[in-house]
Amino acid sequence: MLEVLKPIWTNKNETAKRVQGRVENILDYAAAHGYRDPVNPARWRGHLDKLLAKPSRIQKVNHHPAMPYDEVADFMATVNGYNSLSSKALQFLILTATRTSEVLNSEWNELDLNNATWTIPADRMKANREHRVPLSRQAVELLSNLPRVKANTYIFAGMKQGRPLSNMSLLQFMRGLGYGPSGEQGNYVPTDSALASVTGQVKLPATLVMWQKWPWPTPSKIRWKQRTDEGIYSRSGER
């Protein structure tokens, strides 16, 4: 096993770790069914971890490029200048600091605009727990002005009947603005970390940051509290 892993362990560690893990699982299965000796030469814990360097020590972490915080407001103004559904979906994504899949697969019945809340079902969350997202005034206004497509439950309806926008829709829209791997504006997109990082130490919810930077009317008093145990954001103050 070492003869297979050593040549690629340092320069292709992710691939090597996957090979090791899959071989370990296969040999464990074979041993459990009596097809081979129970000693597993591909076992990591208590065996290969004593012979090979830990992946965390040799793997290089390449963070995704992110838009500088002070450029987000201008970017939002640019995006708001387009009337396409992709531009609206991108604005909603930024205002809620959620994942692309969560936005594109969102449905009208998940919204409570009267209480400015969007409830994402557990089966669409990475943590498999229901998640409630508070909606800013801007997000509620954006949603209220969106057209509803007959026989389509998705907020951001796609061209195909009963389907949402494709996963490529936001990427293609941003490429059209000059952002992306070959874009003139740079190889980055406005992520939640870019929106929420006010300084190197202070982090705020992305919607609150947008309230501070975006030229729409803002609440005079806002207080946020995150209840991480339930995955719920609660908000109090004037709207």
Secondary structure, 3 states (H helix, E strand, C coil): CHHHHHHHHCCCHHHHHHHHHHHHHHHHHHHHCCCCCCCCCCCCCCCHHHCCCCHHHHCCCCCCCECCHHHHHHHHHHHHCCCCHHHHHHHHHHHHCCCHHHHHCCEHHHEEHHHCEEEECHHHCCCCCCEEEECCHHHHHHHHCCCCCCCCCECCECCCCCCECCCCHHHHHHHHCCECCCCCCECCECCHHHHHECCCCCECCHHHHHHHHCCCCCCCCEEEEEECCCCEEEEEECC
